[in-house]
Amino acid sequence: MLFDIANDVALQQVLATMEVTRKRIAATQTKGYTFIAAGILICILGFVLGFPIPGVIVGLIPLIYGGVLFFNINDSLKAYRHAYKTNVIGAALKFLDESLSINPYQGIEASEFMYTQLFTQEPDRYKTEDLVTGCADRTRFYFAEVHAEYKTVTQTKDGTRTEWHDIFRGILFAADFNKKFNGVTIVRPKDFGAAFGAWFSKNLFSFGKNDVIQLENVAFDKTFVTYGSDQVGSRYILTPALMERILNLNHQSKYNISLSFIESRMYIAFPLNRNYFEAPIFKSLVNAEALNDDITTIKFMYDIVKELDLNTRIWGKA
């Protein structure tokens, strides 16, 4: 059941109020961009026409004014974005389940990001936000947006060049698993990190504490590379039914997912190509379609517990 924005009178009132703020912010930003563009154009024309200094002096006036407009609207923009996450996204969460809540300024710490063992590269720059927590029946879960990057520094004839590369950008989901187990089991897509990443997954980890696990599900083995600290333990976790559910979940995702099972907890990494739960600036709030992607994503995360049958407790798991 999707969140029915059109029939929620209270939320419609909130959106109508926020729409006034949105229009004011959009108009101010448009004005700011226009003045900055005009300033740059004047500077360029000054150089082209042979009057560089007058061109720069005159061009600085609209440039500075455009910058002032952005500075003056900054506090209103922050308040608007916060209100969207707490009042709009928060309302969608409560509609799905009263236990759900969002904290825009919290996330999943970098230490837990590495603890999942889903990522081999430690991040040099790490950002996380929009922590959603909840409980579906007996299963506690949480998820947050994560953007982890590492940097490379290369020497050039002009000095050093620093470049940033994505380790992961998307949503990291964590939930209590429905079985007690020891050891570690990790499931990665075979296209993880492109061709080198697939080789890396298949070979490097087979020499360490984790061995490659060959499973009976042919489709699963074609899609994922599975390795773990214990062959029997990994098969205990990855039952034929769960493998089918993971394949189905992966099919529903835009990009291939990764999973790890550590100390009776399950982690799932969902790569995404944009920042979710952000308030639109140049699109109307009163148009329900503008919220569909965010609400669909929330519903998708919430349904993971049901999709993977995590509420079915096995052999006394509380």
C-alpha positions in Angstrom: 0.0 0.0 0.0 1.5 3.3 -1.1 1.3 6.6 0.8 -1.7 8.5 -0.5 -0.6 12.1 -0.6 -3.6 13.4 -2.3 -6.0 12.2 0.4 -3.9 13.3 3.4 -5.5 16.7 4.3 -2.9 17.5 7.0 0.0 16.8 4.7 -1.6 18.8 1.9 -1.7 21.8 4.2 1.9 21.3 5.1 2.9 21.0 1.4 0.9 24.1 0.5 2.8 26.2 3.1 6.1 24.8 2.1 5.3 25.4 -1.6 5.2 29.2 -0.9 8.7 28.9 0.6 9.9 26.7 -2.3 8.8 29.3 -4.9 10.5 32.1 -3.0 13.8 30.1 -2.8 13.5 29.0 -6.4 12.9 32.6 -7.6 15.8 33.9 -5.5 18.2 31.2 -6.8 17.1 31.9 -10.4 17.8 35.6 -9.9 21.2 34.8 -8.3 22.2 32.5 -11.2 21.1 35.2 -13.7 23.2 37.9 -12.1 26.3 35.6 -11.7 26.0 34.6 -15.4 25.6 38.2 -16.4 28.7 39.1 -14.4 30.8 36.4 -16.0 29.5 37.4 -19.5 30.5 41.0 -18.9 34.0 40.0 -17.8 34.4 37.8 -20.9 33.2 40.6 -23.2 35.7 43.0 -21.5 38.6 40.7 -22.5 37.2 40.1 -26.0 36.7 43.9 -26.7 40.1 44.8 -25.3 38.9 46.3 -22.0 39.8 43.6 -19.5 40.1 45.8 -16.4 36.9 47.8 -16.9 35.1 44.5 -17.8 36.2 42.8 -14.6 35.3 45.9 -12.5 31.8 46.1 -14.0 31.3 42.4 -14.1 32.1 42.1 -10.3 29.0 44.1 -9.5 26.4 41.5 -10.6 28.7 38.7 -9.5 28.8 40.0 -6.0 25.1 40.7 -5.9 24.3 37.2 -7.1 26.5 35.8 -4.3 24.7 37.9 -1.7 21.4 36.6 -2.9 22.5 33.0 -2.4 24.0 33.9 1.0 20.8 35.6 2.2 18.6 32.6 1.2 20.8 30.0 2.8 19.1 29.8 6.2 15.7 29.6 4.6 17.0 26.8 2.3 18.3 24.8 5.2 15.0 25.1 7.1 13.0 24.2 4.0 15.1 21.0 3.5 14.8 20.0 7.1 11.0 20.5 7.1 10.7 18.4 4.0 12.5 15.5 5.6 10.8 15.7 9.0 7.3 16.7 7.9 6.9 15.1 4.5 9.2 12.1 4.5 8.4 11.6 8.2 4.7 11.5 7.4 5.3 8.9 4.7 7.2 6.7 7.2 4.5 6.9 9.8 1.9 5.9 7.2 3.8 2.7 6.6 4.5 1.9 10.2 4.3 4.0 13.4 7.6 2.6 14.5 9.4 4.3 11.6 11.3 7.5 12.1 13.9 9.6 10.3 16.8 11.6 11.6 18.3 13.7 8.8 21.5 14.4 10.7 22.4 10.8 11.7 23.5 7.9 9.6 25.7 4.8 9.7 29.2 5.4 11.1 32.2 4.7 9.0 33.4 2.0 11.5 30.1 0.1 10.9 30.5 0.6 7.1 33.8 -1.2 7.3 32.5 -3.8 9.8 30.0 -5.0 7.1 33.0 -6.4 5.2 31.2 -5.5 2.0 33.9 -3.0 1.0 37.6 -3.7 0.7 38.7 0.0 0.5 38.7 2.1 3.6 37.2 5.5 2.8 39.2 8.8 2.9 36.0 10.8 2.8 32.8 9.6 4.2 29.3 11.1 4.4 26.1 9.6 5.8 22.7 11.0 6.5 19.0 10.4 6.7 19.0 7.5 9.2 15.7 5.6 9.2 14.9 3.2 12.0 12.0 0.9 12.6 10.7 -2.5 13.6 8.6 -4.7 11.3 6.8 -7.1 13.6 9.8 -8.8 15.5 12.5 -7.5 13.2 14.4 -4.4 14.0 16.1 -2.6 11.1 17.6 0.7 10.0 19.1 2.2 6.9 20.8 5.4 5.8 22.3 7.1 2.8 26.1 6.6 2.5 28.7 8.1 0.2 32.2 6.7 0.7 35.2 7.7 -1.4 38.9 7.1 -1.5 41.5 9.4 -3.0 44.5 8.9 -5.3 47.4 11.3 -5.5 49.5 11.3 -8.6 52.6 13.3 -9.5 52.3 15.4 -12.6 54.7 17.9 -14.3 52.7 20.7 -12.6 52.8 19.1 -9.1 50.4 16.7 -7.6 46.8 15.8 -8.7 44.3 14.5 -6.2 41.3 12.6 -7.5 38.3 11.2 -5.6 36.7 7.8 -6.5 33.5 6.3 -5.2 33.7 3.2 -3.0 30.0 3.2 -2.5 27.1 5.6 -3.0 23.6 4.5 -2.1 21.7 3.1 0.9 23.1 0.7 3.5 20.4 -1.4 5.1 20.9 -3.4 8.4 18.5 -5.8 10.1 18.4 -8.6 12.7 18.6 -11.9 11.0 16.2 -14.7 11.8 18.9 -17.3 12.7 21.6 -17.4 15.3 24.9 -18.1 13.6 28.7 -17.7 14.0 31.2 -16.6 11.4 30.9 -14.4 8.4 29.1 -14.9 5.0 29.5 -12.3 2.3 27.6 -12.2 -1.0 28.8 -9.9 -3.7 27.7 -9.5 -7.3 30.1 -10.9 -9.9 30.3 -7.5 -11.6 31.4 -5.9 -8.3 34.0 -3.2 -9.1 34.0 -4.3 -12.7 36.2 -7.0 -14.0 39.0 -6.5 -11.5 36.6 -6.5 -8.6 35.1 -9.8 -9.8 38.6 -11.3 -9.9 39.4 -9.7 -6.5 36.3 -11.3 -4.9 36.9 -14.7 -6.4 40.6 -15.0 -5.7 42.0 -12.8 -3.0 39.5 -13.7 -0.3 39.8 -17.4 -1.0 43.3 -17.2 0.4 42.3 -15.6 3.7 39.9 -16.6 6.4 37.0 -16.6 4.0 36.7 -19.3 1.3 34.6 -19.2 -1.8 31.3 -21.0 -1.2 29.9 -23.1 -4.1 26.1 -23.2 -3.7 23.5 -25.5 -5.3 21.5 -22.6 -6.9 23.0 -22.2 -10.4 21.3 -18.8 -11.0 22.6 -17.5 -7.6 26.1 -18.6 -8.4 25.9 -17.0 -11.8 24.9 -13.7 -10.3 26.9 -13.6 -7.1 30.2 -14.6 -5.6 29.7 -16.0 -2.1 32.4 -16.6 0.4 32.6 -17.2 4.1 34.5 -18.3 7.1 32.7 -21.6 7.4 31.2 -23.6 4.5 28.5 -25.3 6.7 27.6 -22.0 8.4 27.2 -20.2 5.1 24.9 -22.9 3.7 22.9 -22.8 7.0 22.3 -19.1 6.3 21.8 -19.3 2.6 19.0 -21.8 2.3 17.4 -22.5 -1.1 14.4 -20.3 -0.2 16.6 -17.4 0.9 18.7 -17.5 -2.2 15.5 -17.3 -4.3 14.4 -14.3 -2.3 17.7 -12.6 -2.6 17.6 -13.1 -6.4 14.1 -11.6 -6.5 15.3 -8.7 -4.4 18.2 -8.1 -6.6 16.0 -8.2 -9.7 13.8 -5.5 -8.2 16.9 -3.3 -7.6 18.2 -1.0 -10.3 21.8 -2.1 -9.5 23.2 -5.3 -8.2 23.1 -5.6 -4.4 25.7 -6.9 -1.9 25.0 -8.7 1.3 26.8 -9.8 4.4 25.8 -11.8 7.4 27.8 -11.1 10.6 27.0 -11.9 14.2 23.3 -12.6 13.6 22.9 -9.4 11.6 22.3 -8.9 7.9 23.6 -6.0 5.9 22.5 -5.1 2.3 24.2 -2.4 0.2 22.0 -0.9 -2.5 24.0 1.3 -5.0 22.0 4.3 -6.1 22.8 7.1 -8.6 21.2 10.0 -6.8 20.7 11.6 -3.4 17.3 10.6 -2.0 14.9 12.3 0.5 15.9 15.8 -0.7 13.4 18.7 -1.1 12.8 19.8 -4.7 13.6 23.4 -5.5 12.6 23.8 -9.1 9.7 21.3 -9.0 6.3 21.8 -7.4 5.7 20.1 -4.0 1.9 19.9 -4.6 2.5 17.5 -7.5 2.4 14.1 -5.9 4.6 12.7 -8.7 7.5 14.6 -7.3 7.6 12.5 -4.2 7.0 9.1 -5.8 10.7 8.1 -6.1 11.4 8.8 -2.4 8.2 7.1 -1.2 8.8 4.1 -3.4 12.3 3.8 -2.0 11.1 3.9 1.5 8.4 1.3 0.8 11.0 -0.9 -0.9 13.3 -0.8 2.2 10.5 -1.5 4.5 9.3 -4.5 2.5 12.8 -6.2 2.7 11.8 -7.7 6.0 8.8 -9.4 4.4 10.6 -10.1 1.1 13.4 -12.1 2.9 11.0 -13.6 5.4 13.0 -12.2 8.4 10.1 -12.5 10.8 10.1 -16.3 10.6 12.2 -17.1 13.6 14.3 -20.3 13.3 15.0 -22.6 16.3 14.3 -20.2 19.1 15.8 -17.0 17.7 14.1 -14.2 19.6 
